[in-house]
Amino acid sequence: MWLLFNAVTVTAQSARHYTDLEFLPAPEIVLPPFDRFELENGMVVYLMQDRELPLVSGTALIRTGDRFEPGNQAGLGQILGQVLRTGGTKLHSPDELNELLERRAASVETGVDTTSASASFNALSQDLDEVFGLFAEVLRIPAFAPVQIELAKRQQAGAIARRNDSPSTIASREFPKLIYGENSPYARTIEYETLSNISPSDVVQFYQRYFHPNNMILGIVGDFETAEMRSLIEQKFGDWKRDTTVGQNIPALSPTSQAKQKGIFFVERSQLTQSTIQIGHLGGELNSPDYPALSVLNGVMNGFGGRLFNQVRSREGLAYSVYGVWSPRFDYPGMFIAGGQTRSEATVPFIQSVFREIERIRMEPITAEELKYAQDTTLNSFIFNFADPSQTLSRLMRYEYYGYPEDFIFQYRRGVEETTIEDVQRGAQKYLNPDQLVTLVVGNATEINPPLSSLTPDTTVTSIDISIPEPSRS
């Protein structure tokens, strides 16, 4: 038997170069309708309806953060953030709380990061009343079960024991110490000793100092009737008394300055065959008028098609990964940080190449094509921050939390669109400072050839001790 096939001619298209890609104009950012109001006790509330799915979610932001914990109790904020949820409430034990939420496929989560604390919930709209009631319990009447506090401390101790397992983890922990200082709240490390200084009463006192309705922003998005949601919020939070002294409990932020000025720092890990490298200096805040231009500068330097990728990785073959990012923060200086990973013997050429690219973007104007590509990629990625109402609401809450104008979204977008070649070069010259660049390498000294000492005639390489202090016998 003969099988006959129709001949089909297939024409293969060659891959297009990234410079030939065309981006559609970024869509306009349209804020969904929302309500903002304050309860009589000072709690700020945002409500944003989203009827696409029968779900409701919410987040409370509390003005605190682990930067306000005592230095000799590093870890206090993280333990509070964990046990606020896992420790149960005065009405429901941890097991009861878990069972009630699991039965409804709902969740309540809490945490504390550097600059804020948060509590969130997710629920089916049909279960909103009960889940929101449990969420309110966690915020208002947590039990802080001592056994859960001890469990959280043991888990933190386990993390300390494993903290040197990954070179990237070592670099991301040690580099901020070089920039901010090892005792800075933006760089300090949790140790066995600091954990031992934390008692259950310390956790409760930290909570009592900051968790008050007039120190909180609540945002809820999802499938609900606005009037009914307002009534439920009043029912669960309206009788929570404000604390007139809460503002006095928030310490003033200390000025931040760069701890190490320039220098090469090294962490020895003899088992490695490659180096992890971070290069940078102190940065700035998002409210800088030059932030849009610096975002475009990031677009010129980074990503597929960026200068660092093209030069250091593609042309010179010196990196598995490479980046250079101006990374600001809302209310304290961030960092400019560059780096990547490379094989051991390419460590010095990699550092030299990154330095050259930093200097080149300072001294040579970028091209019109680079500007257009960076603006397009920056705006298109920015739009993804508003892909759904919950992301948009989160942005609005963050802007209020840190005291930014409500239209900061639109100010930033206009700034990116209006950035010029001259703006990018001026920003690079003003904010990228080669004389202040600190370099950290995590690697194998015997395999790094040429050695780090060959970078400049007067290079001094400072070794960093990352051994873990033993816990006290007590």
Secondary structure as the mmCIF struct_conf table of DSSP 4:
data_model
#
loop_
_struct_conf.conf_type_id
_struct_conf.id
_struct_conf.beg_label_comp_id
_struct_conf.beg_label_asym_id
_struct_conf.beg_label_seq_id
_struct_conf.end_label_comp_id
_struct_conf.end_label_asym_id
_struct_conf.end_label_seq_id
HELX_LH_PP_P HELX_LH_PP_P1 THR A 11 HIS A 17
HELX_RH_3T_P HELX_RH_3T_P1 TYR A 18 ASP A 20
HELX_LH_PP_P HELX_LH_PP_P2 PHE A 23 ILE A 29
HELX_LH_PP_P HELX_LH_PP_P3 LEU A 31 PRO A 33
STRN STRN1 ASP A 35 GLU A 38
TURN_TY1_P TURN_TY1_P1 GLU A 40 ASN A 41
BEND BEND1 GLY A 42 GLY A 42
STRN STRN2 VAL A 44 GLN A 49
BEND BEND2 GLU A 52 PRO A 54
STRN STRN3 LEU A 55 ILE A 62
BEND BEND3 ARG A 63 ARG A 63
HELX_RH_3T_P HELX_RH_3T_P2 ASP A 66 PHE A 68
BEND BEND4 GLU A 69 GLU A 69
HELX_RH_3T_P HELX_RH_3T_P3 GLY A 71 GLN A 73
TURN_TY1_P TURN_TY1_P2 ALA A 74 GLY A 75
HELX_RH_AL_P HELX_RH_AL_P1 LEU A 76 THR A 86
TURN_TY1_P TURN_TY1_P3 GLY A 87 GLY A 87
STRN STRN4 THR A 89 THR A 89
BEND BEND5 LYS A 90 HIS A 92
HELX_RH_AL_P HELX_RH_AL_P2 PRO A 94 ARG A 103
TURN_TY1_P TURN_TY1_P4 ARG A 104 ALA A 105
STRN STRN5 SER A 107 VAL A 112
BEND BEND6 THR A 114 THR A 115
STRN STRN6 ALA A 117 LEU A 124
HELX_RH_3T_P HELX_RH_3T_P4 SER A 125 ASP A 127
HELX_RH_AL_P HELX_RH_AL_P3 LEU A 128 ARG A 140
BEND BEND7 ILE A 141 ILE A 141
STRN STRN7 PRO A 142 PRO A 142
HELX_RH_AL_P HELX_RH_AL_P4 PRO A 146 ALA A 161
TURN_TY1_P TURN_TY1_P5 ARG A 162 ASN A 164
BEND BEND8 ASP A 165 ASP A 165
HELX_RH_AL_P HELX_RH_AL_P5 PRO A 167 TYR A 180
TURN_TY1_P TURN_TY1_P6 GLU A 182 ASN A 183
BEND BEND9 SER A 184 SER A 184
TURN_TY1_P TURN_TY1_P7 PRO A 185 ALA A 187
HELX_RH_AL_P HELX_RH_AL_P6 TYR A 192 SER A 196
TURN_TY1_P TURN_TY1_P8 ASN A 197 ASN A 197
HELX_RH_AL_P HELX_RH_AL_P7 PRO A 200 TYR A 210
HELX_RH_3T_P HELX_RH_3T_P5 PRO A 213 ASN A 215
STRN STRN8 MET A 216 GLY A 222
BEND BEND10 ASP A 223 ASP A 223
HELX_RH_AL_P HELX_RH_AL_P8 THR A 226 PHE A 237
TURN_TY1_P TURN_TY1_P9 GLY A 238 ASP A 239
BEND BEND11 TRP A 240 TRP A 240
HELX_LH_PP_P HELX_LH_PP_P4 LYS A 241 ARG A 242
TURN_TY1_P TURN_TY1_P10 THR A 244 THR A 245
HELX_RH_AL_P HELX_RH_AL_P9 VAL A 246 ASN A 249
BEND BEND12 ILE A 250 ILE A 250
HELX_LH_PP_P HELX_LH_PP_P5 PRO A 251 PRO A 255
BEND BEND13 ALA A 259 LYS A 260
BEND BEND14 LYS A 262 LYS A 262
STRN STRN9 ILE A 264 GLU A 268
TURN_TY1_P TURN_TY1_P11 SER A 270 GLN A 271
BEND BEND15 THR A 273 THR A 273
STRN STRN10 GLN A 274 LEU A 282
STRN STRN11 GLU A 285 GLU A 285
TURN_TY1_P TURN_TY1_P12 LEU A 286 ASN A 287
TURN_TY1_P TURN_TY1_P13 PRO A 289 ASP A 290
HELX_RH_AL_P HELX_RH_AL_P10 TYR A 291 MET A 301
BEND BEND16 ASN A 302 GLY A 303
TURN_TY1_P TURN_TY1_P14 PHE A 304 GLY A 305
BEND BEND17 GLY A 306 GLY A 306
HELX_RH_AL_P HELX_RH_AL_P11 ARG A 307 LEU A 308
HELX_RH_PI_P HELX_RH_PI_P1 PHE A 309 ARG A 315
BEND BEND18 GLU A 316 GLU A 316
BEND BEND19 TYR A 320 TYR A 320
STRN STRN12 SER A 321 SER A 327
STRN STRN13 ARG A 329 ARG A 329
BEND BEND20 PHE A 330 TYR A 332
STRN STRN14 MET A 335 ARG A 343
HELX_RH_3T_P HELX_RH_3T_P6 SER A 344 ALA A 346
HELX_RH_AL_P HELX_RH_AL_P12 THR A 347 MET A 363
BEND BEND21 GLU A 364 GLU A 364
HELX_LH_PP_P HELX_LH_PP_P6 PRO A 365 THR A 367
HELX_RH_AL_P HELX_RH_AL_P13 ALA A 368 ILE A 383
HELX_RH_3T_P HELX_RH_3T_P7 PHE A 384 PHE A 386
BEND BEND22 ALA A 387 ASP A 388
HELX_RH_AL_P HELX_RH_AL_P14 PRO A 389 TYR A 401
TURN_TY1_P TURN_TY1_P15 TYR A 402 GLY A 403
TURN_TY1_P TURN_TY1_P16 GLU A 406 ASP A 407
HELX_RH_AL_P HELX_RH_AL_P15 PHE A 408 GLU A 418
HELX_RH_AL_P HELX_RH_AL_P16 ILE A 421 TYR A 431
HELX_RH_3T_P HELX_RH_3T_P8 PRO A 434 GLN A 436
STRN STRN15 VAL A 438 GLY A 443
HELX_RH_3T_P HELX_RH_3T_P9 ALA A 445 GLU A 447
BEND BEND23 ASN A 449 PRO A 450
HELX_RH_3T_P HELX_RH_3T_P10 LEU A 452 SER A 454
BEND BEND24 LEU A 455 THR A 456
TURN_TY1_P TURN_TY1_P17 PRO A 457 ASP A 458
STRN STRN16 VAL A 461 SER A 463
HELX_LH_PP_P HELX_LH_PP_P7 SER A 467 SER A 472
#
